[in-house]
C-alpha cells in the first residue's frame, strides 16, 4: 500500500509540496483542547492582520483551481473554507479529536489537510486526473461521479476519496468512532511550501504523539521523492 501523486500532477504543478503522516492506534478518548487552542490562536493572529484571501497559501490554491478550470470563489480549498468559517463564527464544530486537531492545524498554517481512514481505502491511494468513471460518496451517502480530468484522490478500486483536489473529501473514508489507522496528507503550492509543510508535519506529529502516545511515520514528498509506502 502506498500514496503518491501521478506524474502529470507533478509535471503540471511542480511547485507542490506534500506532507504525509501515517499513524495507527487512533481513538476518540483523548483531550486535545490545549493543542487546539495553540493552533487556533495562531490563526486568529493572522486573521486579525488580514483576511484569508490575502494569505499566500490561499492565493496559490486559488491560482491552481483557476488552472484546473474551476472558479476559485465557487470551489475553495479546504483550508480556505475552514478559515472563512472560523473568521465568521470564531470556532469550528467538534467532530473527532483527530479531525479537530488537523482542522486547527490547517487554520494555523492555511494549508489544506486531508485525513483518511485507511481501513476504507483499497490498495494504493493516488492523486491523479479522473477518468470520469470513479465513484465518489458524499457525507450524506449520495453517489457522484467526478468530471473527466478532475483532480481526485483515487484508490485501486476506482473509488474517489476526494474531489477537486483539496476541495472536498468523501464521507466513505472519513474518520469515525471505529477508526484506528489513518493517512494524513497536507499539500501546499506557495513559494515557501516546502518549509511550511515540513513545519506543519513536525508540529502535527508532535501533537499526535503527545495526545495518542503514537509515533507517526512521516515524509515530505516532492518530484524527486514522490511516493510514501504505508
Secondary structure, DSSP 8 states (H G I E B T S, - for coil): -EEEE-HHHHHH-TT-EEEEEEEE---S----HHHHHHHHHHHHHHHHHS-GGGSHHHHHHHHHHHHTT--TTTS--HHHHHHHHHHHHSS-----HHHHHHHHHHHHHT-EEEEEEGGG--S-EEEEE--S--EEE-TTS-EE---TT-EEEEETTSEEEEETTTTEE-STT---TT--EEEEEEEE-STTHHHHHHHHHHHHHHHHHHHHS---EEEEEBTTB-EEE-
